[in-house]
Structure formats: C-alpha cells, structure tokens
Amino acid sequence: MFHLMRAAGLLVLPAALALPLAAQPAPASVQPPAPVEYRSAFTGYQAFGDDQPVSWKEANDAVREIGGWRAYAKEAQAGQPAAQPAPTPTPTPTPAPAPADPHAGHGKH
C-alpha cells in the first residue's frame, strides 16, 4: 500500500537536492575565455592534378607492360602478413519447415 507520507517526501526530494547547488558562491573573478584561433581543414590542401588523362588503350597497354593484374596483386601483398588458413565454417542449422497455410482450402467450393 502506498502511503501519503512517502509521496510527500518524493515531492520534497528534488528541491532538497537542488539547495546545495544554489548555495554556491559566485567566483571572485571571472576570466573571459581565451580567443579561439580558426584553422580550416583545407589549409595546405594540394589539388590532385599531376597525372594527365590518357586514352583507355594507352592505359591498358601500360598495365600489360608492367605485368597485368598480377603486378597489382603483388603490390597489394607487399608487406602483408602471410595468409592464414581459412577457418572451418560452422554448419548452419537447417531452418524449420514453414507451417502449413491455414487458409489453403478457403474459397474453393
């Protein structure tokens, strides 16, 4: 059973907790915040523009000359740790069969 005295105490509790915060004296001297220096994220940005566009035929010929896709694969593997054996996959549980359609016979006369 909920007592009226407990309910009255719950109403007074927030006010009692706020009193110590309100009783704090103001600081003797308030210093203004130091000015903030703005620095753009684009400071020092250098636009990409060293490479000139080439035709697709020239690009394909250049790739063929350096060794094709294998050269890129070797480049990607440089500095990479040795390949770890693939973990054994855990078998997935077989899903339960779908329940029979409870409306399968409706509408047939």
ABEGO torsion letter per residue (X at the ends): XBBAAAAAAAAAAAAAAAAAAAABBBBABBBBBBBBBBBBAABGBBBBAABBBBBAAAAAAAAAAAGEAAAAAAAAABGBBBBBBBBBBBBBBBBBBBBBBAAAABGBX
